[in-house]
Amino acid sequence: MKNELWAIPSDIEILLSLGSQSEFPNKRDFAYSTMRNSHCGIVVFSPLLWKENKKTIIAIFRHELAHII
């Protein structure tokens, strides 16, 4: 049985970037994602994210990745 939820395009590109703290004015702003075009997404992370625990970092990464795919 094929799971259509996992039919991710093979030609999608995801760029990861470290933003500046000024892009994240609120205390709980750790990342945002945007689409450059239909085949390329960008995830920008706050410098403060790396002070969080590993589980939080993974959860935020997964959340932003879900926006792209």
Backbone as a chain_set.jsonl record, in Angstrom:
{"seq": "MKNELWAIPSDIEILLSLGSQSEFPNKRDFAYSTMRNSHCGIVVFSPLLWKENKKTIIAIFRHELAHII", "coords": {"N": [[0.834, -1.174, 0.0], [0.695, 2.096, -0.976], [1.841, 5.038, 0.528], [0.708, 8.097, 0.152], [1.329, 10.431, 1.48], [4.028, 10.533, 1.781], [5.101, 11.095, -0.657], [7.342, 12.759, -1.707], [8.716, 15.226, -3.807], [11.49, 14.376, -5.848], [13.23, 16.238, -6.768], [13.452, 18.406, -5.106], [15.035, 21.055, -3.378], [16.588, 21.994, -0.397], [17.672, 24.648, 1.369], [19.75, 25.516, 4.062], [20.191, 27.969, 6.532], [21.919, 30.238, 8.678], [20.531, 32.752, 10.43], [20.554, 36.283, 11.336], [20.424, 37.65, 14.647], [18.716, 39.81, 14.727], [16.673, 39.186, 12.975], [14.961, 37.71, 14.426], [13.032, 38.757, 16.552], [11.409, 38.075, 18.746], [11.415, 36.223, 21.818], [10.858, 33.45, 21.572], [11.208, 32.943, 18.896], [12.651, 30.888, 16.685], [13.142, 29.896, 14.148], [12.426, 30.166, 10.614], [10.709, 29.433, 7.539], [10.752, 29.548, 3.971], [9.746, 29.63, 0.535], [11.863, 29.634, -2.204], [11.476, 29.123, -4.87], [9.39, 26.89, -6.831], [10.825, 24.569, -6.489], [12.712, 24.905, -4.548], [13.366, 25.422, -1.216], [13.938, 27.423, 1.723], [15.329, 27.338, 4.923], [15.71, 29.247, 7.713], [17.605, 29.694, 10.555], [17.621, 30.799, 13.956], [20.339, 32.243, 15.779], [20.099, 31.727, 18.485], [18.867, 29.281, 18.674], [20.665, 27.171, 18.941], [21.272, 27.098, 21.585], [19.329, 25.712, 22.772], [17.932, 22.533, 23.914], [18.748, 19.284, 22.525], [16.451, 17.815, 21.678], [14.544, 19.83, 21.289], [15.738, 21.314, 19.234], [15.712, 19.416, 17.142], [12.929, 19.045, 16.884], [12.086, 21.605, 16.053], [13.491, 21.814, 13.631], [12.26, 19.708, 12.186], [9.647, 20.694, 12.084], [9.933, 23.027, 10.489], [10.934, 21.869, 8.172], [8.693, 20.42, 7.391], [7.036, 22.482, 6.518], [8.252, 23.098, 4.098], [8.167, 20.723, 2.559]], "CA": [[0.0, 0.0, 0.0], [1.519, 3.289, -1.109], [1.46, 6.151, 1.388], [0.858, 9.318, -0.641], [1.88, 11.51, 2.292], [5.483, 10.511, 1.68], [5.472, 11.281, -2.056], [8.105, 14.01, -1.768], [9.41, 15.35, -5.09], [12.92, 14.057, -5.741], [14.053, 17.359, -7.223], [13.346, 19.536, -4.187], [16.284, 21.462, -2.742], [16.335, 22.733, 0.833], [18.858, 25.358, 1.831], [19.751, 25.828, 5.492], [20.95, 29.185, 6.741], [21.927, 30.821, 10.016], [20.153, 34.156, 10.332], [21.07, 37.189, 12.368], [19.494, 37.735, 15.759], [17.727, 40.855, 14.442], [15.567, 38.572, 12.239], [14.176, 36.941, 15.385], [12.856, 39.704, 17.653], [10.719, 37.494, 19.903], [12.213, 35.245, 22.568], [10.619, 32.084, 21.112], [11.417, 32.836, 17.448], [13.868, 30.108, 16.471], [13.367, 29.572, 12.736], [11.333, 30.374, 9.667], [10.971, 28.829, 6.237], [10.147, 30.215, 2.826], [10.054, 28.98, -0.742], [12.543, 30.484, -3.189], [10.676, 28.825, -6.059], [8.64, 25.652, -6.614], [11.735, 23.446, -6.243], [13.759, 25.268, -3.587], [12.943, 26.048, 0.023], [15.008, 27.908, 2.597], [15.044, 27.368, 6.356], [16.644, 30.148, 8.388], [17.616, 29.418, 11.985], [18.109, 31.822, 14.871], [21.542, 31.856, 16.514], [19.729, 31.26, 19.826], [18.376, 27.906, 18.636], [21.723, 26.232, 19.344], [21.33, 27.063, 23.048], [18.239, 24.844, 23.217], [18.343, 21.13, 24.006], [18.748, 18.547, 21.252], [15.08, 17.465, 21.287], [13.899, 21.044, 20.791], [16.348, 21.62, 17.935], [15.179, 18.451, 16.169], [11.508, 19.335, 16.685], [11.967, 22.828, 15.252], [13.938, 21.477, 12.286], [11.197, 18.92, 11.554], [8.515, 21.591, 11.844], [10.242, 23.878, 9.34], [11.028, 20.967, 7.017], [7.317, 20.096, 6.981], [6.528, 23.604, 5.724], [8.84, 23.039, 2.753], [7.711, 19.565, 1.787]], "C": [[0.884, 1.244, 0.0], [0.979, 4.412, -0.22], [1.738, 7.452, 0.64], [1.433, 10.482, 0.165], [3.4, 11.607, 2.166], [5.972, 10.661, 0.251], [6.143, 12.648, -2.224], [8.813, 14.085, -3.11], [10.91, 15.11, -4.928], [13.802, 15.23, -6.14], [13.955, 18.584, -6.312], [14.703, 19.788, -3.525], [15.92, 22.277, -1.51], [17.649, 23.331, 1.314], [18.694, 25.691, 3.304], [20.657, 27.026, 5.718], [20.865, 29.613, 8.206], [21.638, 32.305, 9.859], [20.823, 35.0, 11.39], [20.003, 37.318, 13.452], [18.411, 38.786, 15.505], [16.531, 40.33, 13.647], [14.591, 37.855, 13.165], [13.944, 37.784, 16.643], [12.2, 39.119, 18.909], [11.534, 36.373, 20.525], [12.067, 33.823, 22.023], [10.687, 31.949, 19.582], [12.736, 32.112, 17.211], [14.167, 29.816, 15.009], [12.179, 30.022, 11.906], [11.72, 29.728, 8.346], [10.223, 29.608, 5.171], [10.525, 29.436, 1.572], [10.708, 29.994, -1.669], [11.831, 30.353, -4.532], [10.021, 27.468, -5.815], [9.521, 24.442, -6.324], [12.798, 23.739, -5.186], [13.17, 26.002, -2.389], [14.148, 26.46, 0.851], [14.511, 27.865, 4.039], [16.137, 28.215, 6.998], [16.492, 29.934, 9.895], [18.168, 30.601, 12.767], [19.401, 31.346, 15.526], [21.221, 31.309, 17.911], [19.239, 29.814, 19.841], [19.406, 26.936, 19.195], [21.929, 26.192, 20.849], [20.24, 26.168, 23.634], [18.736, 23.399, 23.306], [18.132, 20.423, 22.658], [17.329, 18.214, 20.778], [14.338, 18.668, 20.717], [14.437, 21.41, 19.415], [15.784, 20.698, 16.856], [13.71, 18.743, 15.869], [11.305, 20.574, 15.818], [12.418, 22.571, 13.82], [12.855, 20.701, 11.538], [9.996, 19.789, 11.196], [8.76, 22.44, 10.592], [10.362, 23.047, 8.059], [9.643, 20.617, 6.489], [6.7, 21.236, 6.19], [7.017, 23.525, 4.281], [8.262, 21.893, 1.939], [6.202, 19.495, 1.752]], "O": [[1.723, 1.415, 0.884], [-0.219, 4.691, -0.231], [2.893, 7.857, 0.513], [1.971, 11.424, -0.416], [3.98, 12.662, 2.421], [7.138, 10.385, -0.033], [5.572, 13.567, -2.811], [9.45, 13.116, -3.523], [11.521, 15.591, -3.974], [15.003, 15.216, -5.874], [14.338, 19.684, -6.713], [15.419, 18.854, -3.163], [15.049, 23.146, -1.567], [18.604, 22.618, 1.622], [17.617, 26.101, 3.739], [21.755, 27.097, 5.168], [19.862, 29.375, 8.878], [22.408, 33.031, 9.229], [21.565, 34.497, 12.233], [18.817, 37.116, 13.192], [17.3, 38.66, 16.019], [15.476, 40.965, 13.642], [13.516, 37.439, 12.734], [14.577, 37.556, 17.674], [12.419, 39.62, 20.012], [12.257, 35.66, 19.829], [13.038, 33.066, 22.01], [10.26, 30.93, 19.039], [13.807, 32.647, 17.497], [15.309, 29.522, 14.656], [11.079, 30.232, 12.418], [12.898, 29.505, 8.067], [9.2, 30.24, 5.436], [11.499, 28.684, 1.559], [10.174, 31.08, -1.893], [11.612, 31.339, -5.235], [10.089, 26.946, -4.702], [9.008, 23.388, -5.947], [13.684, 22.918, -4.952], [12.557, 27.06, -2.529], [15.24, 25.913, 0.696], [13.4, 28.307, 4.333], [17.327, 27.939, 6.847], [15.386, 29.987, 10.433], [19.061, 31.309, 12.304], [19.542, 30.154, 15.803], [21.989, 30.515, 18.456], [19.198, 29.187, 20.899], [19.039, 25.968, 19.862], [22.675, 25.349, 21.348], [20.224, 25.899, 24.835], [19.827, 23.081, 22.833], [17.424, 20.919, 21.781], [17.042, 18.323, 19.586], [13.581, 18.529, 19.757], [13.668, 21.777, 18.527], [15.418, 21.16, 15.775], [13.296, 18.69, 14.711], [10.44, 20.583, 14.942], [11.788, 23.063, 12.883], [12.564, 21.005, 10.381], [9.402, 19.633, 10.128], [7.883, 22.553, 9.736], [9.935, 23.482, 6.99], [9.442, 20.528, 5.278], [5.914, 20.989, 5.276], [6.277, 23.849, 3.352], [7.907, 22.066, 0.773], [5.64, 18.583, 1.145]]}, "num_chains": 1, "name": "protein.A"}
